[in-house]
Amino acid sequence: MPSIKDVARAAGVSTATVSRVLAGSDHVKEETRQRVLSTIELLNYRPNLVARSLRSQKSARIGLVVSDIRNPFFTAISRAVEDAAYEQGYSVLLCNTDEDPAKEELYLNVLHDESVAGIIFSPTQQFSARLSTFKSDIPFVIIDRAVNAAQADMVLLDNVAAGYELTTHLIQNGYTRLAGLFGNASTTGKERNKGFRKALEDYQLKPLAEQFIPPRIQQGYETTLMLLDQPNRPDAIFTSNSLLTAGAFQAIRYRNLKVPDDVALVGFDETTWGALVDPPITLIAQPTEEIGRTATELLFQRIEDPGRSPRTVILKGKLIARGSSAPRVNK
């Protein structure tokens, strides 16, 4: 691969001049700048970002730690963070914890050793519990899960309001025997359950069932089979994430039941499959692009001004009503 010396030699300038052009310095004649840039393109020169980071004592990388990359929500967040970071000249190191505190600690240590400029992450419940005593010299921003710490920037969804709106939609469409599947790995399941319960209370109804389970497809499948086999079967199932929704949908199909004629189904997060099945799934769509970009912007602000006051940004979800929760027809 060509070196900075090769670029300087071909452009007829010093290596210092090439460095100034790469750094965007104003102390270079425009004619010289264009000649250097043309040479860089001609030779396909790629600057050594690690060496440049060491010289400037600034890293050109940030870390992104997500709890389950198989969850389409985190896949979309990752893309948004990567896009926003790339626009600022940063690359992203992606780590997946599987909700495992040991993996989380490992990856946080790895990112620290890699001297990343900052970290965006969705913490495990165990980390949230010790965040108030967490000491780090690396700026960070929390996404998706609320934590009780004064020093943390956070970007969250109003989960209580989203759970309330989704449940109200079911009730207003004629469903009264509601069961809920809620992830037990983070605060989001508890918050969405709070909105679920509040809507039922406002309509003087009680939940038929509330199950807090690992937010995985298999657990959603098994728990839904159990609910469907009860004598008093639910007429609607509320799920708190897209993996639970997928598991519930599989179980309903396995029992040869129809959505929504036999049982309605609603959930969270836009997915490719959710819009393609028949009927398509009603859901709360989270603003993943906005979450990822806002978190990245907050992180860069924290990097530039470590002493600024922490901010919490709470965003709203959008109800997308589809056939899986169509108005109930009394038989």
N, C-alpha and C positions, 0 to 999 in steps of 0.2 A: 504494500500500500504506500502511496506517496506520503512524504513527510512535509512538515512546514518548511523545511529547508528546500525541498524540491519546488514548492510553490514560489518561495522567494527567488530562487535561481531562475525559474522560468519567467517570472514577472519582472526580473531585473530590479528587485528591491531587497531590503534587509528583512530578516525574520521578524524584527521588531515592528516593521511596518505591516507585515501580514497579520501579526497579533493585534495591532491597533484596528485594522479593518475588521477582523473577526469580533472584536469587542465593541464595534460601533463607535469608535472614537471620532471626534470631530477634527482631530489634528492630523488629517490626511487630505491631500488634494483630491478633488473629485475625479480627475483624470487617473490618478494613481489608484484610487479606490476601485474604479471600474476595471482597470487592468488586472488588479489582484483578484477581484471577484470572477472575472472571465477565466483567469488561470485556474482558480479553485474549481470552477465548473468543468473546465477542460480536462483537468487531471483527476476529477472526481475525488477531491480531497475531503476527508472527514476529520474534523478536529477531535483531538483526544479529550473528551469531556472530563475524564477522571483527573488527568493532569491539570486541565484548566481549573477544575474545582479546587485542587490542592493549592494552586497558585493564588486563587482569589479568596481561598478559605470559605467558599460558598459551594454547596452541592447543587447540581443541576437535576437532582432526582428527589421525588417524594415517594412515600410509602402509602399503600392502600391496603387495609386489612379488613376483609369481609368475613362474615360468619358462615356463608354457604354459597359458593359460586354457582351451584346448580339452580339456585333460586333465581328466576328471571329478573326479579327486582334488583338483586345485587349485580347481575350481569349488565343491566341497563345503567346502573349507577357507575360501574367500572368504566363503561364506555364514555359516559359524560365527564368523569374525572380525567380520563386520559385525553380527551379532546381539549378540555380547558387547560390542562397542564402543558400539552404540546404547543398550544398557541402562545404560551409564555416561555417556551424554550426548555421545558422540563420533561423528563421521562418519568414513568411510573413503575414502581416495583409492586406487584400484586401478590398478596398472601391470603390464604384461605384457612380459617381456623376450625371449621366444622363444630363450632360452639364448644371447643375443647380449651379450657384454661391453660393447659400445658402447652398446646400448640400456639396459643395466643402469646404467652410469655416468650416462647422460643422466637417467634417472628418479630416481636417488638425488640428483642435483644439483637436479632440479626439486622434489623433496620437501623438500630442504634450503631452497631458496628460498621454498617455501610455508610454511616454519616449522612443519612438523608436529610434534606432541608426541613422536612415536616412529615406528619403522618395524619391520614384520614382513616378512621376506623369505626366499625360497629362492635362495641365491646360485649363480652360475655357477661352474664349476671355476676359471676365471681369478680370480674374486674370492676364492674360498676360499684360493687360493695366496698372495694378498697381504693377507689379513685381519689377519694379525699386525702389519702396519704401517699398517693402516687407521685414520685419525684422524677421529673424528666427535663433534660435540657433541650429537648427537641419539641418544637411547636406541634400541636395536634388539634384536630377537630373531630368531634363525635357526630356520627350520623345514625339515624333510625331509632336509637335507643336512648331514652332520657336517662341522665345520671345526676346524682345529687352532689355537685361539686361546683364551687363558685368560680374556679379558674378555667372551666372548660367552655370553648365555643361549641355550639350544637346546631345541627340542622335536622328538624324533626317534622313528622306529619301530625296533624291534630287527630290522633287516633280515636279519641273518645267521640268527637263529632262525626268521624267517618263511620264508626260502628253504629252510632245512633241513626245516622241517615240510612244506612243499608238495612238496618232492622225495621225502621219505620216504613221503608219501601215495601218490605215483605208484608207487614201488617196491613198497610193500606191496600195491598193487592189481594187481601182476603185470607192470608195465612195466619193461623193462630197457634199451631202446635210446633213451636220453633226449637230446634236443637242447635247448639253451637259447638264447633271444634276450634279450640284456641291453642296456639303454640305456647309451650311452657318454657321456652329457652330465653325469653327476654321480656322487657317491659311492654312491648307492643301488644302481645296477646292479652295481657291484663287490662291494658287501656281500651282495647277494642271490645273486650268483655264488659267493661264498665259502660260503654255506650250501648251495647246490646241489652244489658239489664235495664238501663235507664229508659230506653224506648219501650220495652215490655211493661215496665212499671207505669209509664205515662198512659198506656192503653189498658191498664189493669189486667195484664196477663202475666203468667209465670213461665219461665223457660221449661220446656219438656226435659231438656238435658243440657249440661254444660261439661264438656270434657277438655281438660288441659293435658295436652300430649306433645311429644316431640314433633316439631313442624316438618314432617317428612311424608312422602307419598304413601309409604307402606302403613304408617300409623293412621293416616287419614282413611285409607282403605279399610283397615281392620276395624277401626272404631265405627265407621259408617255401617259396615255389615252388622255389627252388634246393635246399633240403633234401629236399623231396618227390620231386624228379627224380633224386636219387642212387640208385644200385643198392641200397645198404643204407639204406633209408628209416627214419627214426625211428618208433618206435611211440608216442612221447609228446613233446610240445613244451611247454617251460616258458618263459613270457614274464614279463619283469620290470615291465611296466606295462600299463595297459588299452589304450593305443593300439597297442602291439605285439600284444596279444591280438586286437584287432579285425582287424588286418592279417593275422595268422596264420589266423584263422577264415575270412576271405575267400578266402585262398589254398587252404585245404583244400576249401572248397566249389567253387572254380573248377576244381580237379582232380577233381571228382566223387567225392571220398572222404568216408567217413562218420566222424563223431566219436561215440564213441571206437573204433568197430570197427576202423577202419583206422589212426587216429592219435588219441591223447588230447590234450587241450589244457587247460592251467591257467595262471592269471595272478594279477594283483594288482588290487585295488580294485573295489568294487561299482559296477556301472553298470546303467542301465535295460535296455539291450539284452542284457547278459549273462545276465539272469534270464529273458528272454523268448524267446531262440532255443531251438531244439530240437537237441540237448539243451542245457540251461542250463550255464553255465561255472563250473567249480570255481575258487575264488580265495581269496586272503588279503584279508580286508576290513580296511582301516585305520580306526582310530577317528577319523575326520576331525573330528567334532564336538568330541571331547576335545582333539585337536591344536590346532584353531583357538581354542577357549576358553582352553586352558592357555597358549598363546602370548600371547594378549591379556592374560590376568591377569599373566603375567610382565612384559609390557611396562609395564603400569600400575604394578606394583611398582617397576620400574626408574625410571619417571618420578618416582615419589614418593620413592624412596631411591636416587639414582644411585650411591652408594658401597657398596651391598650386594654380597655375594659372588655371582658368577655361578652359575646353576643349569643343569644338564642333565637334562631329563625324558625318559626312554626308555619308550615305550609298546609294548604288545604287539598284534600283529595277531590276527585270528580266522580260522581255516580254515573255509570254507564248502564242503563237499563236495557236488558235484552230478553230473549225468549225464555231463559231458564227460570224467570220469576214472573212470567206473564200472569195477569189477573186470574185468580182461582175461579174455576167454574164449579158451582155446587152440583153434585150429582144426585 
